Amino acid sequence: MRAWLLGFIFLLVQNASAVPFESQKFAISAPSPWAVKAAETTYKKGGNVVDMAVASALTLAVTSPYYAALGGGGFALVKIKNNVEALDFREMAPSASNPDYFLEKEKGATETGGAAVATPGVPAGLVALHKKYGKLKWNQLFETALFLAQKGFPVSGEWSSVTRKTENRFSASGKKYFMNKEKHFAPGDTFKQPALAKAITLLRDKGAAGFYEGPIAQDLVASVKKAKGEMTLADLKKYKVRWLKPLQMSYAGYTIHMMPPPSSGGVITMSALKLFDYGKLQEVTPQSSDEYHFIAEILKRSFRGRSLLGDPDFSKNPIELLTSETYLRQQLKEISASKAIDVEPVDLNSFESGETTHFSIMAENGDAVSFTVTLNGYYGSAVVSDKYGIALNNEMDDFNTRPGEANQFGLIQGDANKVEPGKRPLSSMSPTIVELDGKTELVIGAPGGPRIISAVIQVLYRFLITKMDIDSAIQAPRVHHQTQPNKLYVDPQRLQSDTRNALTAKGHVLEESPIAKVYGVARHPSGWLQASFDSRGEGAAGGL
Ligand code: DON
């Protein structure tokens, strides 16, 4: 391996940490050491948290294309000078789509191939973030991403296994770009992306127009068409991000800022935390089977209304009802301490699997970015653009694509989330920022479909109420319930067998399932910043 690459990796390894990484000026928790490196490089140039977030996201588009490629979308919660705003750069349904769009198509069409692709939002999201809050020049944010795309980087175990699993779904270009002459890259092999480097250079030099118009746009449209999709140049040109007002709640003296619809995350989190409070969960022994029982019963009831939610530009979301004290106290009355009680969903909701990622950044002055980005499934639709090697999402699968009919996981979504042109699908992504007396205390988020929400809820509870440090709160065993199906998903390795037995005895139907991975930065009472990532998967924490 060349000396420069070794030197680069050495710097990175110094920052990798599974216990809270501590620093003073800024801290980041991210899925990959390359994102940490990009943030540090940007900070040293004089960048603020938004500059760091943009540089880290660009870097992840290079190093973790299966969940962070430019062909995806996401949400960011941004706190700058005491003002918290939400940016929605989620993908939009192309103009050719409609509520019946998938009825005549084969079942897998929502997940693999061109029809699954919704108009990407990542490049527009990064431009919008930088335009509103960036301090450095736009072209100063590309150094790490371009370096790694051009010179290559050693692929991680996650990169290698996720890419291997996608082989049978990849378009011809997917195989061309992400396999090594029909063989797989193994961990440690160097992977270069000169074509993607050209696309990133166009984005650097021309801004959003460099992606949504011109040769990249033409490449995306032609590649989607070849894979039987209908996204057009006009869809790309029309793409717009939205700045939204975050949902906000007071909880145990803290102020929590959460993602509003089209995420279901904030609404469900607010319902669950209020139920924890009304039900006095803090009086139950932490991490006992009784505590997990109450958490499960509360999650079940908080997810009940998920399918009433959708894109706020298309339908009115009953947020006030779902988070009202009257409705929630009614839910609480149905909970028994001794046994699990089934509930009918207010409407049905979805199980999602696949790939998303998250990073959290906090600076000394409390400025913060909580950034979640996704392609939905591994490499999204598995359509990779022919000329630039850009992986494209399959976010259409987050819509209710076949009303009333179960998807491949045996589940159904609500009417408010049916496919409509220009609409954004309902999401579970939950970037979250917590303040105490105006000071930033915690920045968290996670990948993992609906498990994101239950993970964020449990880490908030462990950190804010049971007063665990950020690392212990993230690593603690978790459970997940989403009303439908009536199963209690448990952490495969972490939940003790006596706790499982006690939960089964109360009537819960347990199933082992991967639990979302949380990335968080907290302010320690000493004033230092602490960053921690979930040891359930790859990650890195760092800062200066
Ligand atoms: O927006 C959503 O809720 C999904 N597209 C997220 C998918 C996801 O988190 C998968 N990650 N592991």
Residues whose N, C-alpha, C, O or C-beta is under 5 A from the ligand:
A	BS01	DON	E352 S353 G354 E355 T356 T374 N376 D398 L426 S427 S428 M429 P447 G448 G449
